[in-house]
Every structure is written in structure tokens, then in C-alpha cells.
Amino acid sequence: MILKEFTKGIWKENPVLVQVLGMCPTLAVSTKVVFGVSMGLATTFVLLSSSIIISILRKIIPNQVRIAVFTVIIATFVTVADYFLKAQFPDISKSLGPYIPLIVVNCIILGRQEAFASKQPVFKSILDAIGMGLGFTLSLVVLAGVREILAFGTFFNMTIMPEGYTKWVIMALPAGAFMTLGLIISLFNWINMKGKESKS
């Protein structure tokens, strides 16, 4: 049961590949792996922190104002993440632009608070938040990894393609993000389908 709560966000209920949530930052910041990792970790921090607080306060938050309260709690931790990145990693913060502050309205965050943390005890909420955050981060890393290799010939800013490699400029553009994500989701669904066939 504990393992199931943790792993569902990585595979079965992956926020990007299954629930198709958080598409704006997923497509926008996935040009390089370092940006994907940074966005994924920032989102995981906000998701985990807000899930803990909301789970603790779930019985005393009035139902009529729960969304407003959730938003204030989420915004508090987004501000912490944003200022931390600006202070410690100014170049990454500048490259991510408005997408860190926009975590406040990320459907993954608010969705997990409404669907899970506000109804479950703290330990389960922690497992759910870490699993969902890890699933989101892994999806970003895979998408950004493919795009960075093809667009720039690098991975984590380290050159891995041979000299003379022709860069795929389209992979650095929004069209490349859409195409790559579509192919990754197709592969993900194919693996799931094959898994179900083997079980049956």
C-alpha cells in the first residue's frame, strides 16, 4: 500500500504522461535538462510542503474557502522556491523566467491538494507528493534530454555528439517540444499496452 502510494505518480498516474497536467512549464522549460531538473525540483518542493501543511490543517479549513486557503499556502512556498533560485542559481532563475512563479497555478499542485492532501493523513500525503513530484521531474528530464541532445548536441551542457553533428534547430522550438512529447506519450502508452497484454 505504501509503495503503491509512492509509485503511482511515477508511472500509473504520471502527471505529464497520463494526466497531461502542467503542460505549459513542461513544454516551455524542457529545452535543456538543467532547466527541467530545476523546474521539477521546485515543483516537488512546493507540492510536498503544501501537501504537508494542508493535510495537517485539513479538518479545520472551512470547506467554503478551501481553494483560497490552498492557493495562499501554495503561493507561500512558491515564493520561497523562487527567492531561493534567485539567490543561489541566478542564471537558472533568469532562464526559467516567469515559470517558477507560475507554479502557483500549476494544475498538478492544486489538483493534488484538492484530490488527495485535503482528504488524507500526513504520511500518505507525503508519499503522494513525492511520487507525483518525482514523476513530473522524470518526465521533464526525459523530454528535455531528447530535445537538448538533438537541438544542441549536449546533455547537462556537456557535449556528447561528435564534431560536425548537424543540430536539429526545430527541437529548440515549441514545435519540437510538442512532437517530442507526443512521441514519448505514444511510447509510454505502447509500453503500458504491452504490459497489459502480457498479463492477460
N, C-alpha and C positions, 0 to 999 in steps of 0.2 A: 504493500500500500504506500509506504514512504517512498520507495523507488519510483512507483508509478506517478506520484505527485510531482516528483522532480523531473522525470524524463519526458513527460507528456509535452512540455514546452519545447523540447529539443527536436522531437520527431512528430508524434501523433497530432499535436495541436500547435505546431510551429507557427508563431505569429505572422511570419512573412510567407512561407511556402504553403501553408494550409489556410490560415485565417485571412491572409492577404491584408494585413494591417500595417500601418506605419509606412506606406508606400512612398510618401513624399521624401522623408530623410533617407530611406533605403535607396532610392534611385538617385538622389541628389549628391550624397556624400560617398558613394561607392566607387569613386574614380581611382582611389588608392587604398591599400589595405590599412595603412596607419589611420586614415580618416574613419574607415569602417570600424576598426577596433575602438577608437576614441568615442565614436557615437554609441557603439554597443555598450561599452563600459559605463558611459554617462547615463544611458537609458536604464541599464541594470541597477545602478546605484539609486536612481530616482524611484524605480519600481520597487526595489527591496525596501528602501527607507520608508516610502509612503505606505507600502503594504503592512509593515510592522505597526506603524502609528495607527492606521485605520483599523486594523484588526484589534488592537488594544482598545480603541475608542468605539468600536462598532455598536456596543449596547447603549451608549449614551449620546450618539449622534442622532438628532431628530431626523426622521425619515424625510420630512418636507424640505430640508436644507442639505441633504447628504451630498448632492452633486457639488454644491457651492463649497462645502467643507472639504470635500475630496480635492477640489481644484486648488484651494488655498494651501493645503498640505503638500500637494504635488509641486505647486509653484515655489514653495519654500525650498524644497530640495533641488529643484531645477536651478534656482538662484545660487545655491551652494556649489553645484556642479559647474555652472557657468563661470563663477568667480574663481574657482579652483583652476580650471583650464586656462583662464586669462592670466592668472598669476604664475602658474607652473609651466604651461605649454602655450605661450602666446602665439606662436606660429600656427599651431594646430587650431587654436581657438579662432584665429583670424580666417583660416581656410574654411572652417565649418560655418562661419558666418552666423546667420540667424537660426540655424537648425538646432543648436543647443537650447536656446530659449523656447523654441517651438516644441520641445519635449512636453511642455505643459499641456498641449492639445493633442499629443500623440494618442491615438485610439488604443494602443496596446496598454498604456499606463492606466487611463481612466477605465477602460474595459475590464482590466483585472481587478481594479478596486471595486467596481460595481458588481461584477460577476462572482468574485472569489473572496478577496480580503475582507469585505464588509460582512461576510457570512460565515467565515471560518476562523478557527483559533490561530494564534500567532505562529506556531510551528509549521502548520500546513501552509499558511500564507507565505512564510519564508521560503519553503521548498518550491512553491508555485512561482514566486517572484524570481528566484534564482534560475529555475528551469526555463521560464519564459525569456528572461534576460539573456541567458546563455544561447537559447535557440535563435533569438534575434541577432545576437553578436556573431554567431557562426554563419548565419545566412548572409550577413553583411560581409564577412571575411571571404566567403566563397565567391560572392558576386564581385566584390572589389578585387579579389585576387585574379580572377579571369580577366577583368577589364584592365587592370594595371599591367599584367603581363602582355596582353595583346596591344594595348594602346601605347605603352611606354617601354616595354621590354624589361621591366623591373618588377621586383617583389619586395615589399617593405623598403622601397627606394634603393634596393641593391640590384645592379644589372645582372640579369640571368640569361638573356637572349644573346646569341652570337653577334659579333660585329657584322654590320651590313644588313641586320634584320630590318625588314620594312614594317614600320609601325602602322597599326590599324587605327587611323585617326577617329573613325566612327565610334570606337569603343570609349573614347573620352567624352563623347557627346550623349545627350539624352536618348537618342535612338539606340545607341549601343547598350545603354542600361536596360531599356525595355526588351531588346532582343535577348540579351544575356539572361535576364530574369525569367523570361518566358521559357527559354531552353532549360534552365535549372529547375523550374517548376515542372516542366514536362518530364525531365529525368527523375525527379522526386516521385511524381505520380506513377511512372513506369516501374520504379523500384517497389513502391507500395503494392501495385497491381501484381507483380511477380511474386511478392511475398504472400499475398492472399491466395494466389493460385497454388503455390507450393504447400500451403497449409491445408487447402481443401483437397 
